[in-house]
Amino acid sequence: MDTSGLQGYSGTTKELLERENVRIGDEIEVISNGKRYRGILMARYELSDPNYITLKLHNGYNIGIRVTKGVRVFKISAGVKPAFVRPPKPQILSDLPSVIIVSTGGTIASRVEYRTGAVRPALNADDLLAIVPELAGIARIDTEILYNVWSENIQVQHWIGMAEAVDRLIRKNVDGVVLTHGTDTMGYTAAALSFALQKPPVPVVLVGAQRSSDRPSSDATTNLIAAVATAAKAPFGEVVVAMHKWHSDDVIALHRGTRVVKLHTSSRDAFHSVNSRPIAYYQHGELRVIADDLNPRGSNEYICKPKFDARAFLIKFFPSMKPDILNILADIGIKGFVIEGTGLGHVSSNWVPVIKELTEIGVFVGMTSQCKFGRVNMNVYDSGRDLLRAGVVPLDDMLAEVALVKLMWILGNFGDRAELEDIKELMLMNVAGEIRSRTLPNVGG
Ligand code: DAS
């Protein structure tokens, strides 16, 4: 155990800090290349690059400053060595609904680990109940750490694992399931679980956070409370995403898993429903359901089809994009395409012959729009009509990312024996609220 009070520091960087009699937790100022950085000295992970100082700035972000010749350090004030002391576990009330929190990683299930200064998952039940004691008054909580990944690293195998884990919990008659997940690809996973777990008898709630729990502006606690309350009490059995409705903490929106998109890199109200409204809002301890087409809690129509085949591709068309990419991808095994086209569902006319050749050999080509809101309509312009004649399947108001996930789900569960017509029929069938035949006003929320 390092007793120097400079865990993780070594070599010339450690000598620099020792010369200024600095310890982990002290407030210091670092001058590097003429810039001044002021913050709390954080520990570093022993195996990390020894030539960096980790500083927690006053805005809560951690930065790494490379220690090169000329870097100077000044001690501003002695600090208290940060340490996470878990508060006592609150009493568990036995008559509450049972909710299992399954962790897959991401910012929400993490806290700063003062040993390293990094954000690390803190996901056993005690950690969570310690960080958010209110949960003990909402449900009997238990947790499982399924994965420990940033969501940009989630693959279809993770979707399969999550679906199988939730299916196992559903069959154990829990009252609700919460999945903590990174925000970057949470929309994709929400869609994947919506197709894999159809009409579940209990709520399946994905939840993330834009800010880690060690930061004053963290949304982790309010999102998690809303997610557990929804899993425990919601009158529906649906796959939903629970995230801030707007900047303030007072309202959490519950978005349908096949209609939700992350639209902002850092804002707490990053998630929005597209071509749909949120299905419910959680506010001041109450869940207000606003959708009228929900699968009821306890429904006996539950179907689990957890397979996915990654041999589908989402192509965002851009001006001057060459259609040859379709053949290159088909040659390496891609069995179906979703094109995110322009406007009502268009791409350059030089794509038409390439697409025609592919559809004639049984490759699925579906069309969505880069416009996010609204639906494709390929009958308005000759561009669209030519594509229809080449075999392109218009995918109505389905989100491009959701159409990709659905195609992967179809290929995974029906691929080997599905003909192109079967794939087309399944893609146009409303499985989990992802596609709607009638035009809605430009709704979102
Ligand atoms: N890297 C981000 C992710 O895992 C962190 C977060 O937003 O949760 O999606």
Residues whose N, C-alpha, C, O or C-beta is under 5 A from the ligand:
A	BS01	DAS	G106 T107 I108 V149 W150 S151 E152 H181 G182 T183 D184 T185 A209
